[in-house]
Amino acid sequence: MKKLIFSSLTMASVALATNAEVNMIVEKLDGSIVKYNVDSLSQVYFEVITVPDSVLQGVSVNGKVNGNTYVDLGLESGTLWATYNVGSEMPVEFGSYFAWGETVARDEFTKSNYLLADGSVYSHTKYCVDEEWGIIDFKTILEKEDDAATANWGNGWRMPTVEEHQELVDGCQWSVVDDFNGTGVGGHVGVSIYNGRTIFFPFVGKKDPKLMLTENRGDYWSSSLDKRKSDCAWFFGLEKGATKSFGYGSRYVGRAVRAVVAAK
């Protein structure tokens, strides 16, 4: 294991007001806070520990947050992507299905049982930018309380924005497979153009009253509302006949969630 010290800082004297206390605050990826009184520190430094990548069912793994693994694809934003879906523990497992803005998984998805509308696609009670679709609040990105990734995996994890989906698409070379790594599961494989690491999205389908699980498509929610039509939100759509695509669809429909850890 190779260690590289890339920065060091010897604590210097600090001019303080009488009886004042200065603390160094460290916020971790999981949202927890560690506090150090500077008077008790003699040196502050950072280190990069270089370790070999590990692999989970053919997918690159670089670390964990709250027990769930992520891959660092070297994206410009520094965003880290989960290696499997919320509700699963392996890359080829489908995981759970959520309506957009709901945090509890279920199997039946209809217009009438969607929690953020009052029984109609024209009566949304949250996340609305046009009175045609409900109560206007001009919210366009899911808040923490409505984020399925945060609710199920804890602080540090959240659902990606549509812009982060676009960065993921642009940052990888994609191919369609019918049998990923001998598991019998089809989907899309992305190989980072920056560092060669691999991510996999299985064909999880979607769930609504008309179309249940399919074997040649996978829809993954973003946290972004479609600003043109408040009853819809953006998702990352994968089809067997196409490498990748984006779409927007009805918020009440059940789709999978692939979480991210945001860059600090």
Solvent accessible surface area in square Angstrom, and as a share of the most:
residue,aa,sasa,rsa
1,M,174,0.78
2,K,142,0.60
3,K,123,0.52
4,L,100,0.50
5,I,91,0.46
6,F,122,0.51
7,S,45,0.29
8,S,74,0.48
9,L,107,0.53
10,T,96,0.56
11,M,52,0.23
12,A,79,0.62
13,S,115,0.74
14,V,82,0.47
15,A,108,0.83
16,L,80,0.40
17,A,78,0.60
18,T,123,0.72
19,N,155,0.79
20,A,49,0.38
21,E,117,0.52
22,V,49,0.28
23,N,48,0.25
24,M,57,0.26
25,I,94,0.48
26,V,60,0.34
27,E,103,0.46
28,K,101,0.43
29,L,58,0.29
30,D,52,0.27
31,G,32,0.31
32,S,50,0.33
33,I,96,0.49
34,V,43,0.25
35,K,126,0.53
36,Y,93,0.35
37,N,48,0.24
38,V,20,0.12
39,D,122,0.63
40,S,87,0.56
41,L,42,0.21
42,S,94,0.61
43,Q,95,0.42
44,V,24,0.14
45,Y,113,0.43
46,F,120,0.50
47,E,72,0.32
48,V,72,0.41
49,I,75,0.38
50,T,82,0.47
51,V,78,0.45
52,P,123,0.78
53,D,65,0.33
54,S,62,0.40
55,V,105,0.60
56,L,41,0.20
57,Q,59,0.26
58,G,26,0.25
59,V,0,0.00
60,S,14,0.09
61,V,16,0.09
62,N,49,0.25
63,G,20,0.19
64,K,136,0.58
65,V,8,0.05
66,N,73,0.38
67,G,52,0.50
68,N,23,0.12
69,T,11,0.07
70,Y,32,0.12
71,V,0,0.00
72,D,46,0.24
73,L,0,0.00
74,G,32,0.31
75,L,7,0.04
76,E,164,0.74
77,S,55,0.35
78,G,30,0.29
79,T,3,0.02
80,L,25,0.12
81,W,1,0.00
82,A,0,0.00
83,T,0,0.00
84,Y,11,0.04
85,N,0,0.00
86,V,1,0.00
87,G,53,0.51
88,S,8,0.05
89,E,133,0.60
90,M,71,0.31
91,P,0,0.00
92,V,18,0.10
93,E,73,0.33
94,F,65,0.27
95,G,25,0.24
96,S,26,0.17
97,Y,14,0.05
98,F,3,0.01
99,A,1,0.01
100,W,0,0.00
101,G,6,0.06
102,E,6,0.03
103,T,35,0.20
104,V,110,0.63
105,A,44,0.34
106,R,62,0.23
107,D,103,0.53
108,E,118,0.53
109,F,4,0.02
110,T,31,0.18
111,K,103,0.44
112,S,87,0.56
113,N,52,0.27
114,Y,7,0.03
115,L,131,0.65
116,L,24,0.12
117,A,14,0.11
118,D,111,0.57
119,G,47,0.45
120,S,44,0.28
121,V,29,0.17
122,Y,126,0.48
123,S,33,0.22
124,H,4,0.02
125,T,64,0.37
126,K,32,0.14
127,Y,0,0.00
128,C,0,0.00
129,V,35,0.20
130,D,57,0.29
131,E,138,0.62
132,E,97,0.43
133,W,23,0.08
134,G,16,0.16
135,I,115,0.58
136,I,67,0.34
137,D,46,0.24
138,F,144,0.60
139,K,70,0.30
140,T,31,0.18
141,I,80,0.40
142,L,13,0.06
143,E,62,0.28
144,K,129,0.54
145,E,124,0.55
146,D,15,0.08
147,D,7,0.04
148,A,1,0.01
149,A,0,0.00
150,T,16,0.09
151,A,60,0.47
152,N,73,0.37
153,W,26,0.09
154,G,27,0.26
155,N,65,0.33
156,G,25,0.24
157,W,3,0.01
158,R,69,0.25
159,M,4,0.02
160,P,0,0.00
161,T,27,0.15
162,V,30,0.17
163,E,115,0.52
164,E,25,0.11
165,H,0,0.00
166,Q,76,0.34
167,E,41,0.18
168,L,0,0.00
169,V,7,0.04
170,D,89,0.46
171,G,1,0.01
172,C,9,0.05
173,Q,130,0.58
174,W,29,0.10
175,S,56,0.36
176,V,52,0.30
177,V,40,0.23
178,D,94,0.49
179,D,80,0.41
180,F,16,0.06
181,N,100,0.51
182,G,67,0.65
183,T,52,0.30
184,G,57,0.55
185,V,31,0.18
186,G,16,0.15
187,G,0,0.00
188,H,0,0.00
189,V,16,0.09
190,G,0,0.00
191,V,56,0.32
192,S,5,0.03
193,I,91,0.46
194,Y,124,0.47
195,N,61,0.31
196,G,45,0.43
197,R,57,0.21
198,T,25,0.14
199,I,0,0.00
200,F,0,0.00
201,F,0,0.00
202,P,0,0.00
203,F,6,0.03
204,V,0,0.00
205,G,0,0.00
206,K,39,0.16
207,K,29,0.12
208,D,19,0.10
209,P,84,0.53
210,K,197,0.83
211,L,74,0.37
212,M,104,0.46
213,L,82,0.41
214,T,28,0.16
215,E,162,0.73
216,N,78,0.40
217,R,48,0.18
218,G,0,0.00
219,D,0,0.00
220,Y,0,0.00
221,W,1,0.00
222,S,0,0.00
223,S,4,0.02
224,S,6,0.04
225,L,4,0.02
226,D,1,0.01
227,K,138,0.58
228,R,158,0.58
229,K,77,0.33
230,S,0,0.00
231,D,11,0.06
232,C,8,0.05
233,A,0,0.00
234,W,60,0.21
235,F,11,0.05
236,F,0,0.00
237,G,0,0.00
238,L,0,0.00
239,E,72,0.32
240,K,98,0.41
241,G,85,0.82
242,A,42,0.32
243,T,55,0.32
244,K,76,0.32
245,S,38,0.24
246,F,66,0.27
247,G,16,0.15
248,Y,102,0.39
249,G,11,0.10
250,S,34,0.22
251,R,1,0.00
252,Y,27,0.10
253,V,7,0.04
254,G,0,0.00
255,R,8,0.03
256,A,0,0.00
257,V,0,0.00
258,R,1,0.00
259,A,0,0.00
260,V,0,0.00
261,V,1,0.01
262,A,32,0.25
263,A,49,0.38
264,K,170,0.72
